[in-house]
Amino acid sequence: MQSLQESSDTPLSRVQGLEHHTADSTWDLYDAAFVVFAAIATIFVHPVDAMLSRPYWFDEAWVATLTKAPLARLPHLSGAAPAGFVALLKLVPGTGMQRARLVTLAFAVLSVVVAYALTRSLSWMTRAGARFAAIVAALVVMLAPLSLRRNDLKQYTCDAFCALGLLAIGAWAERAPRRSRLLWLAGAAIIAVPFSSTSAFVSVAMFAGLLAAALVARNLRRAVEVAAAVAIAAVGLGAYLGLVVAPTLNPRLKAYWTTQYLSGSPLHAVLETWNRLARFTTELAMPLPVFILLFLAGIAVLVKLRAHALAVAVPFLWIEMAVLGRLRRYPYLDLRTSHFLFVVSLVVVAIGAVGFLRLISGARSVFRGHSSSWIAIVVGGAMAGLFTMGFAREVGTLAIPKENVRAETLAVAERRNARDVVLVSIAGTFGFSYYWPHGSIVFEDHTSGQGFRPELSGVPAIYARGRSYKEILAALRTAVERWRAAGGDSRLFIVRTHLDGEEIDAWRRAIRELDLRPHADPVGSDLLLILKPS
């Protein structure tokens, strides 16, 4: 009997420590201290001063513009950003022009905290082991380059927080199989979707994991309870997605993501997944084979930790996103729009790394039967060193393009008189509307990728309708006619930003076509073109 008991106490069993006993998941002052430290550290690894000073670039400007829209209009404008997320931006106090980026930073902090909480709550063998794993997961989520680069005014850090939060609630519901906890998960799924549209995908995956865990355990009653919670969540999610999200989608937005969809057979999808992930080794701070192996190890550890629903939900989420990409419903493995998927996967990778190190530590050395803890320390130090090399250059870096439509807009607002004419490029429309110091914005429905076009009321500006030569020439001709009709000392200000090569050529051709000689005023990184009276 003693030999049988000893044989069952294998290194893997001791490493995971699951079959016999698990650590108390109750938090204490040490956990609270770690969380507070992680939250503060997350703030310091981001360039807060630069975040509050650099002007919004094109992608951010259309989100910022929505903060000036009435709350009642936000559901109709949610094609650019989730209505709930924009509502949170509207709550930011003060008049700082870029202060809304603090909401993005806040969700980055919360993502790190939830990564700690999720990992800490798992059934590790010891309390110290649970804390160690949670710290590793929090640090990986905090310091991965793809996280350090997410300091722009977009909803992607909110997506990551909601994803981790739903998985944490789902794991909590699995640990104590009560109907009330399933209702909490259904309620969280419904509450999260106005703030993060991608949370609907995570909710589906988490419920799929819970249902699979119940079926594998042959617990029919539990499966029925999960199905009932799914029905409740489906009603709420379906109502919001059908009434709010679906009407805001448009063909141009879908066409923009054409290159990010999938095509071909399942085998082709696997190969394409590998190729796309291979482009992100810098952002992941690890080689792709290491990422995949540690991810698979993390799934195995979750199974050993009896977190079966999580072990199913995370791979299911990858399959779900691939299917949506194949159906051309959501871009697949774009670094920004799939940020939530990468963050969730990094938590699993961190769990896999900890499980691997504990496996080494629990094994016996082939040399004289000594403990292999020193080997685990060396391997862990090497892994930490390589990861540090991957993220060190990204700390404190502002990954936001240097576009300065703010300087152009404020220069025009300061110099403009009643007889002057203003022409704004299609991309400059959003920043021009947001940074203009006076007046309100009228939001018009539009078939662009943003789904709307803002125009300043009380400022008779002319807005280009597109980027093509024909559209730019038409807008420029209208502006020149109005400028010449004004006569006297009138001037024509041309505000442009986010110009690509084709649009630059289109502007040059249009200016030559009308025989204009504009003066370029370098008020910022973008040149303000001015036509003065002849």
C-alpha positions as CSV (number, residue, x, y, z in Angstrom):
1,M,0.0,0.0,0.0
2,Q,2.8,2.4,0.8
3,S,4.6,1.7,-2.5
4,L,1.3,2.3,-4.3
5,Q,0.8,5.6,-2.6
6,E,4.4,6.6,-3.3
7,S,4.0,5.7,-7.0
8,S,0.9,7.8,-7.3
9,D,2.9,10.8,-6.0
10,T,4.6,11.4,-9.3
11,P,6.5,14.6,-10.1
12,L,3.6,15.8,-12.3
13,S,1.1,15.1,-9.4
14,R,3.4,17.0,-7.0
15,V,3.9,19.8,-9.5
16,Q,0.3,20.4,-10.0
17,G,-0.7,19.4,-6.5
18,L,-4.3,18.8,-7.5
19,E,-5.3,15.2,-6.7
20,H,-4.7,15.6,-3.0
21,H,-5.1,19.2,-1.9
22,T,-5.3,22.7,-3.2
23,A,-4.3,26.1,-1.8
24,D,-6.9,28.4,-0.2
25,S,-7.9,30.9,-2.9
26,T,-8.9,33.5,-0.3
27,W,-6.9,36.7,-0.6
28,D,-4.8,38.3,2.1
29,L,-2.8,41.4,2.6
30,Y,0.0,40.1,0.4
31,D,-2.3,39.6,-2.6
32,A,-3.7,43.1,-2.0
33,A,-0.2,44.5,-1.9
34,F,0.8,42.7,-5.2
35,V,-2.3,44.0,-6.9
36,V,-1.7,47.6,-5.8
37,F,1.9,47.4,-6.9
38,A,0.9,45.9,-10.3
39,A,-1.6,48.7,-10.9
40,I,0.9,51.4,-10.1
41,A,3.6,49.7,-12.1
42,T,1.2,49.5,-15.1
43,I,0.8,53.3,-15.0
44,F,4.5,53.9,-14.9
45,V,5.4,51.7,-17.9
46,H,3.2,53.8,-20.1
47,P,4.2,57.4,-21.2
48,V,1.4,59.2,-19.4
49,D,2.8,62.7,-20.1
50,A,3.1,62.0,-23.8
51,M,-0.4,60.4,-23.8
52,L,-1.9,63.6,-22.5
53,S,0.1,65.9,-24.8
54,R,0.3,64.3,-28.3
55,P,-2.7,65.2,-30.5
56,Y,-5.1,62.5,-31.6
57,W,-4.3,60.9,-34.9
58,F,-7.0,59.9,-37.4
59,D,-8.1,56.7,-35.9
60,E,-8.4,58.3,-32.5
61,A,-10.0,61.5,-33.7
62,W,-13.2,59.9,-34.8
63,V,-13.6,58.3,-31.4
64,A,-12.8,61.6,-29.7
65,T,-15.4,63.4,-31.8
66,L,-18.1,61.0,-30.5
67,T,-17.5,62.4,-27.0
68,K,-19.2,65.6,-28.2
69,A,-22.3,63.7,-29.5
70,P,-25.5,63.5,-27.4
71,L,-25.8,60.3,-25.4
72,A,-29.0,59.5,-27.2
73,R,-27.1,59.4,-30.5
74,L,-24.3,57.1,-29.3
75,P,-26.1,53.8,-30.1
76,H,-26.6,55.0,-33.7
77,L,-23.0,55.9,-34.0
78,S,-21.5,52.8,-32.4
79,G,-20.0,51.5,-35.7
80,A,-16.9,53.5,-34.8
81,A,-16.6,52.6,-31.1
82,P,-18.9,50.8,-28.6
83,A,-21.5,53.2,-27.2
84,G,-20.7,52.2,-23.6
85,F,-17.0,52.9,-24.1
86,V,-17.7,56.3,-25.6
87,A,-20.1,57.1,-22.7
88,L,-17.2,56.4,-20.3
89,L,-15.0,58.8,-22.3
90,K,-17.6,61.5,-21.9
91,L,-17.3,61.1,-18.1
92,V,-13.6,62.1,-18.0
93,P,-13.5,65.5,-16.2
94,G,-11.6,68.5,-17.2
95,T,-10.8,70.2,-20.5
96,G,-7.6,68.3,-21.4
97,M,-7.7,67.7,-25.2
98,Q,-6.2,64.2,-24.9
99,R,-7.3,63.4,-21.4
100,A,-9.7,60.6,-22.6
101,R,-6.7,58.4,-23.2
102,L,-6.7,57.9,-19.4
103,V,-9.7,55.6,-19.9
104,T,-7.6,53.4,-22.1
105,L,-4.9,53.4,-19.5
106,A,-7.4,52.6,-16.8
107,F,-8.5,49.5,-18.6
108,A,-4.9,48.5,-19.2
109,V,-4.5,48.6,-15.4
110,L,-7.7,46.7,-14.8
111,S,-6.6,44.0,-17.3
112,V,-3.4,43.4,-15.3
113,V,-5.4,43.2,-12.0
114,V,-8.0,40.7,-13.5
115,A,-5.1,38.6,-14.9
116,Y,-3.7,38.3,-11.4
117,A,-7.2,37.6,-9.9
118,L,-8.0,34.9,-12.5
119,T,-4.7,33.1,-12.2
120,R,-4.7,33.4,-8.4
121,S,-8.2,31.9,-8.1
122,L,-7.1,28.6,-9.7
123,S,-6.6,25.5,-7.6
124,W,-2.8,25.6,-7.2
125,M,-1.1,23.3,-4.8
126,T,0.1,26.0,-2.4
127,R,-0.8,29.6,-1.6
128,A,2.8,30.6,-2.5
129,G,2.6,28.8,-5.8
130,A,-0.8,30.5,-6.6
131,R,0.7,33.9,-5.9
132,F,3.8,33.2,-8.0
133,A,1.7,32.1,-11.0
134,A,-0.6,35.1,-10.6
135,I,2.4,37.5,-10.5
136,V,3.8,36.0,-13.6
137,A,0.5,36.3,-15.4
138,A,0.1,39.9,-14.4
139,L,3.6,40.8,-15.4
140,V,3.2,39.1,-18.8
141,V,0.0,41.0,-19.5
142,M,1.5,44.2,-18.3
143,L,4.8,44.1,-20.1
144,A,4.1,42.3,-23.4
145,P,4.9,44.7,-26.2
146,L,1.4,44.4,-27.6
147,S,0.1,45.7,-24.3
148,L,2.7,48.5,-24.0
149,R,1.7,49.7,-27.4
150,R,-2.0,50.0,-26.5
151,N,-2.1,53.5,-25.2
152,D,-4.2,55.1,-28.0
153,L,-7.8,56.2,-27.7
154,K,-9.4,53.0,-28.8
155,Q,-11.5,50.4,-27.1
156,Y,-9.0,47.5,-27.3
157,T,-7.8,47.6,-23.7
158,C,-11.5,47.6,-22.7
159,D,-12.0,44.5,-24.9
160,A,-9.1,42.8,-23.0
161,F,-10.5,43.7,-19.6
162,C,-14.0,42.4,-20.4
163,A,-12.6,39.2,-21.9
164,L,-10.5,38.5,-18.8
165,G,-13.4,39.5,-16.5
166,L,-15.8,37.1,-18.2
167,L,-13.4,34.2,-18.1
168,A,-12.7,35.0,-14.4
169,I,-16.5,34.9,-13.6
170,G,-16.9,31.7,-15.7
171,A,-14.1,30.0,-13.7
172,W,-15.7,31.2,-10.5
173,A,-19.0,29.7,-11.6
174,E,-17.3,26.4,-12.4
175,R,-15.5,26.1,-9.0
176,A,-18.8,26.3,-7.1
177,P,-21.5,24.9,-9.4
178,R,-24.4,27.0,-8.3
179,R,-27.2,28.4,-10.5
180,S,-26.7,31.9,-9.0
181,R,-23.1,32.0,-10.3
182,L,-24.3,31.1,-13.8
183,L,-26.8,34.0,-13.6
184,W,-23.9,36.3,-12.6
185,L,-22.1,35.2,-15.8
186,A,-25.2,35.8,-17.9
187,G,-25.6,39.2,-16.4
188,A,-22.0,40.1,-16.9
189,A,-22.2,39.0,-20.5
190,I,-25.1,41.4,-21.1
191,I,-23.6,44.3,-19.2
192,A,-20.2,43.9,-21.0
193,V,-21.4,44.0,-24.6
194,P,-22.3,47.8,-24.8
195,F,-18.7,48.5,-23.6
196,S,-17.0,45.8,-25.7
197,S,-18.6,44.2,-28.7
198,T,-16.0,41.5,-28.8
199,S,-17.1,40.4,-25.3
200,A,-20.0,38.6,-27.0
201,F,-17.4,36.2,-28.6
202,V,-15.9,35.6,-25.2
203,S,-19.3,35.0,-23.6
204,V,-20.1,32.3,-26.2
205,A,-16.7,30.6,-25.6
206,M,-17.1,30.7,-21.8
207,F,-20.6,29.2,-21.9
208,A,-19.4,26.6,-24.4
209,G,-16.6,25.7,-21.9
210,L,-19.0,25.3,-19.0
211,L,-21.4,23.2,-21.1
212,A,-18.6,21.0,-22.3
213,A,-17.3,20.5,-18.7
214,A,-20.8,19.5,-17.5
215,L,-21.3,17.1,-20.4
216,V,-17.9,15.5,-19.9
217,A,-18.7,15.0,-16.2
218,R,-22.1,13.5,-17.3
219,N,-23.9,16.0,-15.0
220,L,-27.1,16.5,-16.9
221,R,-28.6,18.8,-14.3
222,R,-25.6,21.1,-14.5
223,A,-25.8,21.1,-18.3
224,V,-29.5,22.1,-18.2
225,E,-28.6,24.9,-15.8
226,V,-25.9,26.1,-18.1
227,A,-28.3,26.0,-21.1
228,A,-30.8,28.1,-19.2
229,A,-28.1,30.7,-18.4
230,V,-27.1,30.6,-22.1
231,A,-30.7,31.3,-23.1
232,I,-30.9,34.3,-20.8
233,A,-27.6,35.7,-22.1
234,A,-28.6,35.1,-25.7
235,V,-31.7,37.2,-25.3
236,G,-29.8,40.1,-24.0
237,L,-26.8,39.8,-26.3
238,G,-29.1,39.2,-29.3
239,A,-31.2,42.2,-28.6
240,Y,-28.2,44.5,-28.3
241,L,-26.3,43.1,-31.3
242,G,-29.4,43.1,-33.5
243,L,-30.8,46.5,-32.5
244,V,-27.6,48.5,-31.9
245,V,-24.5,46.9,-33.5
246,A,-25.9,45.4,-36.7
247,P,-27.6,48.6,-38.1
248,T,-24.3,50.5,-37.7
249,L,-22.3,48.1,-39.9
250,N,-21.6,49.2,-43.5
251,P,-20.0,47.7,-46.6
252,R,-17.0,50.1,-46.5
253,L,-16.0,48.9,-43.0
254,K,-16.3,45.3,-44.2
255,A,-14.3,46.1,-47.3
256,Y,-11.6,47.8,-45.2
257,W,-10.9,44.5,-43.4
258,T,-10.8,42.3,-46.6
259,T,-7.2,41.3,-46.2
260,Q,-7.8,40.2,-42.6
261,Y,-10.5,37.7,-43.4
262,L,-9.8,34.0,-44.0
263,S,-10.5,31.9,-47.1
264,G,-9.9,28.4,-48.3
265,S,-9.9,25.1,-46.4
266,P,-9.4,24.5,-42.7
267,L,-5.8,23.4,-43.4
268,H,-5.3,26.7,-45.2
269,A,-6.7,28.5,-42.2
270,V,-4.2,26.8,-39.9
271,L,-1.3,27.7,-42.2
272,E,-2.6,31.3,-42.4
273,T,-2.9,31.4,-38.6
274,W,0.8,30.4,-38.3
275,N,1.9,33.0,-40.9
276,R,0.0,35.8,-39.2
277,L,1.2,34.9,-35.8
278,A,4.8,34.7,-37.1
279,R,4.6,38.4,-37.9
280,F,3.9,39.2,-34.2
281,T,6.9,37.6,-32.5
282,T,8.1,41.0,-31.6
283,E,4.8,42.0,-30.1
284,L,4.6,38.7,-28.2
285,A,8.2,39.0,-27.0
286,M,8.8,35.4,-27.7
287,P,9.3,33.1,-30.8
288,L,6.2,31.6,-32.2
289,P,7.1,28.0,-31.3
290,V,7.6,29.0,-27.7
291,F,4.3,30.8,-27.6
292,I,2.4,27.8,-29.0
293,L,4.2,25.2,-26.8
294,L,3.6,27.3,-23.6
295,F,0.0,27.9,-24.7
296,L,-0.6,24.1,-25.0
297,A,1.2,23.6,-21.7
298,G,-1.1,26.2,-20.2
299,I,-4.2,24.3,-21.4
300,A,-2.8,21.1,-19.9
301,V,-2.2,22.9,-16.6
302,L,-5.7,24.2,-16.6
303,V,-7.0,20.6,-17.1
304,K,-4.8,19.5,-14.1
305,L,-6.1,22.4,-12.1
306,R,-9.6,21.2,-12.8
307,A,-10.4,24.4,-14.6
308,H,-12.0,22.4,-17.4
309,A,-14.3,25.2,-18.6
310,L,-11.4,27.5,-19.1
311,A,-9.4,24.8,-20.8
312,V,-12.2,24.5,-23.3
313,A,-13.2,28.1,-23.6
314,V,-9.8,29.6,-24.6
315,P,-9.1,27.2,-27.6
316,F,-12.8,27.5,-28.5
317,L,-12.4,31.2,-28.7
318,W,-9.6,30.8,-31.2
319,I,-11.7,28.5,-33.3
320,E,-14.6,30.9,-33.0
321,M,-12.6,33.8,-34.2
322,A,-11.2,31.8,-37.1
323,V,-14.7,30.8,-38.2
324,L,-15.9,34.4,-38.0
325,G,-12.9,35.4,-40.1
326,R,-13.8,32.7,-42.6
327,L,-17.4,34.0,-42.7
328,R,-16.0,37.5,-43.2
329,R,-17.7,38.8,-40.1
330,Y,-14.7,39.9,-38.0
331,P,-11.0,40.5,-38.9
332,Y,-8.9,37.6,-37.8
333,L,-5.6,38.2,-35.9
334,D,-5.3,41.9,-36.5
335,L,-3.0,43.1,-33.7
336,R,-5.5,45.7,-32.5
337,T,-8.9,44.2,-33.1
338,S,-7.7,40.8,-31.7
339,H,-6.0,42.4,-28.7
340,F,-8.4,40.7,-26.4
341,L,-7.6,37.3,-27.9
342,F,-3.8,37.8,-27.5
343,V,-4.1,39.0,-23.9
344,V,-6.3,36.0,-22.9
345,S,-3.7,33.7,-24.6
346,L,-0.8,35.4,-22.8
347,V,-2.4,34.5,-19.5
348,V,-2.6,30.9,-20.6
349,V,1.0,31.1,-21.8
350,A,2.0,32.4,-18.4
351,I,0.2,29.6,-16.7
352,G,1.9,27.1,-19.0
353,A,5.3,28.6,-18.2
354,V,4.7,28.3,-14.4
355,G,3.5,24.7,-14.8
356,F,6.6,23.9,-16.9
357,L,8.9,25.3,-14.3
358,R,7.1,23.5,-11.4
359,L,7.4,20.3,-13.4
360,I,11.2,20.7,-13.7
361,S,11.4,21.7,-10.0
362,G,9.4,18.6,-8.9
363,A,11.4,16.2,-10.9
364,R,14.5,14.4,-9.7
365,S,17.9,15.1,-11.2
366,V,19.5,12.2,-13.0
367,F,22.7,13.1,-11.1
368,R,22.6,11.3,-7.7
369,G,18.9,11.9,-7.2
370,H,19.2,15.6,-6.2
371,S,16.4,18.0,-6.6
372,S,16.1,19.9,-9.8
373,S,15.0,23.1,-8.3
374,W,18.2,24.8,-9.4
375,I,17.5,23.8,-13.0
376,A,14.1,25.3,-12.8
377,I,15.6,28.5,-11.4
378,V,18.1,28.7,-14.3
379,V,15.4,27.9,-16.9
380,G,13.0,30.4,-15.4
381,G,15.7,33.1,-15.3
382,A,16.5,32.5,-18.9
383,M,12.9,32.7,-19.9
384,A,12.5,35.9,-17.9
385,G,15.6,37.4,-19.4
386,L,14.5,36.6,-23.0
387,F,11.1,38.1,-22.3
388,T,12.7,41.2,-20.8
389,M,14.8,41.7,-23.9
390,G,11.6,41.6,-25.9
391,F,9.7,44.3,-24.0
392,A,12.5,46.5,-22.5
393,R,12.6,48.8,-25.6
394,E,8.9,49.3,-25.5
395,V,8.5,50.6,-22.0
396,G,7.5,54.3,-22.0
397,T,7.1,54.3,-25.8
398,L,4.1,56.1,-27.3
399,A,3.0,54.0,-30.2
400,I,0.8,56.7,-31.8
401,P,1.5,58.3,-35.2
402,K,2.7,61.9,-35.2
403,E,-0.2,63.7,-36.8
404,N,-1.1,67.2,-35.6
405,V,-4.4,68.3,-37.0
406,R,-4.8,70.0,-33.6
407,A,-2.2,72.6,-34.5
408,E,-3.8,73.3,-37.9
409,T,-7.3,73.6,-36.4
410,L,-6.2,76.0,-33.6
411,A,-4.2,78.1,-36.1
412,V,-7.2,78.5,-38.3
413,A,-9.5,79.3,-35.4
414,E,-7.1,82.0,-34.2
415,R,-6.5,83.6,-37.6
416,R,-9.8,83.2,-39.3
417,N,-12.1,86.1,-40.0
418,A,-15.7,86.2,-41.3
419,R,-14.6,86.4,-45.0
420,D,-12.1,83.5,-44.9
421,V,-12.9,80.1,-46.3
422,V,-11.9,76.7,-44.8
423,L,-11.5,73.5,-46.7
424,V,-11.0,70.2,-44.7
425,S,-9.8,66.9,-46.1
426,I,-11.8,63.8,-45.5
427,A,-9.5,62.5,-42.8
428,G,-9.1,65.9,-41.2
429,T,-12.9,66.3,-40.7
430,F,-12.8,64.4,-37.4
431,G,-9.9,66.1,-35.7
432,F,-11.0,69.5,-37.1
433,S,-14.4,69.1,-35.5
434,Y,-13.0,67.9,-32.2
435,Y,-10.3,70.5,-31.7
436,W,-12.3,73.5,-32.9
437,P,-12.5,75.7,-29.8
438,H,-16.1,76.9,-30.3
439,G,-19.3,75.7,-31.8
440,S,-21.2,72.4,-31.7
441,I,-21.0,69.4,-34.0
442,V,-23.7,68.0,-36.2
443,F,-23.4,64.3,-36.8
444,E,-24.6,63.1,-40.2
445,D,-25.0,59.5,-41.2
446,H,-22.4,58.5,-43.8
447,T,-21.3,55.3,-45.6
448,S,-17.7,55.7,-44.6
449,G,-16.0,53.1,-42.4
450,Q,-16.8,55.3,-39.4
451,G,-20.5,55.4,-40.3
452,F,-20.9,59.1,-39.7
453,R,-19.4,62.5,-40.7
454,P,-19.1,65.4,-38.2
455,E,-19.6,69.0,-39.4
456,L,-19.2,72.1,-37.3
457,S,-22.3,74.2,-37.0
458,G,-21.7,77.9,-37.4
459,V,-18.5,77.4,-39.3
460,P,-19.2,77.3,-43.0
461,A,-16.3,74.9,-43.8
462,I,-16.2,72.8,-47.0
463,Y,-15.4,69.1,-46.4
464,A,-13.9,66.8,-49.0
465,R,-16.1,63.8,-49.6
466,G,-13.3,61.3,-50.3
467,R,-9.6,60.8,-51.1
468,S,-9.8,60.4,-54.9
469,Y,-8.6,63.0,-57.3
470,K,-12.2,63.6,-58.5
471,E,-13.5,64.2,-55.0
472,I,-10.6,66.4,-54.0
473,L,-10.8,68.5,-57.1
474,A,-14.6,69.0,-56.7
475,A,-14.1,70.2,-53.0
476,L,-11.2,72.4,-53.9
477,R,-13.0,74.0,-56.8
478,T,-16.0,74.8,-54.6
479,A,-13.7,76.3,-52.0
480,V,-11.8,78.4,-54.5
481,E,-15.0,79.7,-56.0
482,R,-16.3,80.8,-52.6
483,W,-12.9,82.3,-51.7
484,R,-12.7,84.4,-54.9
485,A,-16.4,85.4,-54.5
486,A,-15.6,86.7,-51.0
487,G,-13.0,89.1,-52.4
488,G,-11.1,91.7,-50.4
489,D,-8.7,90.2,-47.8
490,S,-10.3,86.8,-47.7
491,R,-8.1,83.7,-47.4
492,L,-8.5,80.0,-48.1
493,F,-7.2,77.7,-45.4
494,I,-6.8,74.0,-46.3
495,V,-6.6,71.6,-43.4
496,R,-5.3,68.1,-44.2
497,T,-4.0,65.1,-42.2
498,H,-3.4,61.4,-42.5
499,L,-2.4,61.6,-46.2
500,D,-1.2,58.6,-48.1
501,G,0.8,58.7,-51.3
502,E,-2.2,58.5,-53.6
503,E,-4.0,61.3,-51.8
504,I,-0.9,63.5,-51.8
505,D,-0.7,63.1,-55.6
506,A,-4.4,63.8,-55.9
507,W,-4.0,67.1,-54.0
508,R,-1.0,68.1,-56.1
509,R,-2.9,67.4,-59.3
510,A,-6.0,69.3,-58.2
511,I,-3.9,72.4,-57.1
512,R,-2.1,72.4,-60.5
513,E,-5.4,71.9,-62.3
514,L,-6.8,75.1,-60.7
515,D,-3.4,77.0,-61.1
516,L,-3.1,77.7,-57.4
517,R,0.0,78.8,-55.5
518,P,-0.7,78.0,-51.8
519,H,1.6,79.0,-49.0
520,A,2.6,76.1,-46.6
521,D,2.6,77.1,-43.0
522,P,4.4,74.5,-40.8
523,V,2.2,74.9,-37.7
524,G,2.7,71.2,-36.8
525,S,3.7,67.9,-38.3
526,D,1.0,68.5,-41.0
527,L,1.3,71.6,-43.2
528,L,-1.5,74.1,-43.2
529,L,-2.0,75.4,-46.8
530,I,-3.1,79.0,-47.1
531,L,-4.2,80.9,-50.2
532,K,-3.9,84.6,-49.6
533,P,-5.6,87.4,-51.7
534,S,-3.8,87.9,-55.0
